[in-house]
């Protein structure tokens, strides 16, 4: 009988050990499954964030390229005006020299450069519209929200926010 008792206790101990180790293995597998699920979810979120970051970066680069093109156009216009003004100054100086030769005793009118500068300031064609960034920052400093600025200037709200953030004057939203 002691053999049967010993065999029964041995079988019971083996069953307990089996259940104990089976439970530990299940827990480990469950933990690994949970870790795998968390890892895959984290990978998906990172992938989505990278895609969104790429979209925003592409949009911002496009906006900056447009602004660079606008600046180039403004510089080209300024260069053309400078050349025109130089030509006008040369013509005025030549006319002034001719006038001095034709009327040697008469005092000369004011210098041509000063007259041209006055006419350039008075001419409406000389007044160039401020770049959109200047308008945006001017309105923003007056306390107008970026959304209203975008509507008023008929530009995308994202462009207005980009201009404000690039200028370093972005207000904190309450």
C-alpha positions as CSV (number, residue, x, y, z in Angstrom):
1,X,0.0,0.0,0.0
2,X,2.8,2.3,0.6
3,X,3.9,1.8,-3.0
4,X,0.4,2.8,-4.2
5,X,0.4,5.8,-1.9
6,X,3.9,6.8,-3.0
7,X,2.9,6.4,-6.7
8,X,-0.3,8.4,-6.2
9,X,1.6,11.2,-4.4
10,X,4.2,11.1,-7.2
11,X,1.4,11.4,-9.8
12,X,-0.2,14.2,-8.0
13,X,3.1,16.1,-7.7
14,X,3.7,15.6,-11.5
15,X,0.2,16.9,-12.3
16,X,0.8,20.0,-10.1
17,X,4.1,20.6,-11.8
18,X,2.5,20.1,-15.2
19,X,-0.2,22.7,-14.4
20,X,2.3,25.1,-12.9
21,X,4.6,25.0,-15.9
22,X,1.7,25.0,-18.4
23,X,0.4,28.2,-16.7
24,X,3.8,29.9,-16.8
25,X,4.2,29.0,-20.5
26,X,0.8,30.3,-21.3
27,X,1.6,33.6,-19.4
28,X,4.8,33.9,-21.3
29,X,3.1,33.3,-24.6
30,X,0.4,35.8,-23.7
31,X,3.0,38.4,-22.8
32,X,4.8,37.8,-26.0
33,X,1.5,38.1,-28.0
34,X,0.7,41.3,-26.1
35,X,4.2,42.7,-26.8
36,X,3.9,41.7,-30.5
37,X,0.5,43.4,-30.7
38,X,1.9,46.6,-29.0
39,X,5.0,46.5,-31.3
40,X,2.8,46.3,-34.4
41,X,0.5,49.0,-33.2
42,X,3.5,51.3,-32.4
43,X,5.0,50.5,-35.8
44,X,1.7,51.5,-37.5
45,X,1.5,54.7,-35.5
46,X,5.1,55.6,-36.4
47,X,4.4,54.9,-40.0
48,X,1.3,57.1,-40.1
49,X,3.2,59.9,-38.3
50,X,6.0,59.7,-40.8
51,X,3.5,59.8,-43.7
52,X,1.8,62.9,-42.2
53,X,5.1,64.5,-41.6
54,X,6.1,63.9,-45.2
55,X,2.9,65.4,-46.5
56,X,3.3,68.5,-44.3
57,X,6.9,68.9,-45.3
58,X,6.0,68.6,-49.0
59,X,3.3,71.3,-48.6
60,X,5.7,73.6,-46.7
61,X,8.4,73.1,-49.3
62,X,5.9,73.9,-52.0
63,X,4.8,77.1,-50.2
64,X,8.4,78.2,-49.7
65,X,9.2,77.5,-53.4
66,X,6.2,79.7,-54.4
67,X,7.5,82.5,-52.1
68,X,11.0,82.2,-53.5
69,X,9.5,82.6,-57.0
70,X,7.5,85.6,-55.8
71,X,10.7,87.2,-54.4
72,X,12.5,86.5,-57.7
73,X,9.7,88.2,-59.6
74,X,9.8,91.2,-57.3
75,X,13.6,91.4,-57.7
76,X,13.3,91.2,-61.4
77,X,10.7,94.0,-61.4
78,X,13.0,96.1,-59.1
79,X,16.0,95.5,-61.5
80,X,13.9,96.6,-64.5
81,X,12.8,99.8,-62.6
82,X,16.4,100.5,-61.6
83,X,17.5,100.2,-65.3
84,X,14.6,102.5,-66.4
85,X,15.5,105.0,-63.7
86,X,19.2,105.0,-64.7
87,X,18.2,105.6,-68.3
88,X,15.9,108.5,-67.3
89,X,18.6,110.0,-65.2
90,X,21.1,109.8,-68.0
91,X,18.6,111.4,-70.4
92,X,17.8,114.2,-67.8
93,X,21.5,114.8,-67.3
94,X,22.1,115.0,-71.0
95,X,19.1,117.4,-71.3
96,X,20.5,119.5,-68.5
97,X,23.9,119.8,-70.1
98,X,22.2,120.7,-73.4
99,X,20.1,123.3,-71.6
100,X,23.3,124.8,-70.0
101,X,25.0,125.0,-73.4
102,X,21.9,126.6,-75.0
103,X,21.3,129.0,-72.0
104,X,24.6,129.6,-70.4
105,X,23.5,132.5,-68.1
106,X,20.3,130.9,-66.7
107,X,20.5,128.9,-63.5
108,X,20.0,125.2,-63.8
109,X,16.9,123.5,-62.5
110,X,17.2,121.0,-59.7
111,X,19.3,118.0,-60.4
112,X,17.7,115.3,-62.5
113,X,18.2,112.6,-60.0
114,X,16.1,114.5,-57.4
115,X,13.3,115.2,-59.9
116,X,13.2,111.6,-61.0
117,X,13.1,110.4,-57.4
118,X,10.2,112.8,-56.7
119,X,8.3,111.6,-59.7
120,X,9.0,108.0,-58.9
121,X,7.7,108.5,-55.4
122,X,4.6,110.2,-56.7
123,X,3.8,107.7,-59.4
124,X,1.3,105.1,-58.5
125,X,3.1,102.5,-60.7
126,X,6.1,102.8,-58.4
127,X,4.2,101.7,-55.4
128,X,4.4,98.0,-55.4
129,X,2.1,96.0,-53.2
130,X,3.7,94.7,-50.1
131,X,4.4,90.9,-50.2
132,X,1.7,88.8,-48.7
133,X,3.9,87.9,-45.8
134,X,4.1,91.6,-44.8
135,X,0.3,91.9,-45.0
136,X,-0.1,88.7,-42.9
137,X,2.3,89.9,-40.2
138,X,0.8,93.4,-40.2
139,X,-2.8,92.0,-39.7
140,X,-1.5,89.4,-37.2
141,X,0.2,92.1,-35.1
142,X,-3.1,93.9,-35.0
143,X,-4.6,90.9,-33.2
144,X,-6.5,89.4,-36.2
145,X,-6.7,85.6,-36.1
146,X,-5.0,83.5,-38.8
147,X,-8.3,82.3,-40.1
148,X,-9.6,85.8,-40.6
149,X,-6.4,86.8,-42.2
150,X,-6.6,83.9,-44.6
151,X,-10.2,84.9,-45.6
152,X,-9.3,88.6,-45.9
153,X,-6.2,88.0,-48.1
154,X,-7.8,85.1,-50.0
155,X,-4.9,82.7,-49.2
156,X,-4.9,79.2,-47.6
157,X,-5.0,79.2,-43.8
158,X,-2.0,76.9,-43.7
159,X,0.0,79.4,-45.6
160,X,-0.9,82.2,-43.2
161,X,0.1,79.9,-40.2
162,X,3.3,79.0,-41.9
163,X,4.2,82.7,-42.5
164,X,3.4,83.5,-38.8
165,X,5.4,80.6,-37.5
166,X,8.3,81.4,-39.7
167,X,8.4,84.9,-38.4
168,X,8.5,83.6,-34.9
169,X,5.5,85.5,-33.7
170,X,3.0,82.7,-33.3
171,X,0.6,83.3,-30.4
172,X,-0.2,80.5,-28.0
173,X,-3.8,79.3,-28.4
174,X,-5.8,79.3,-25.2
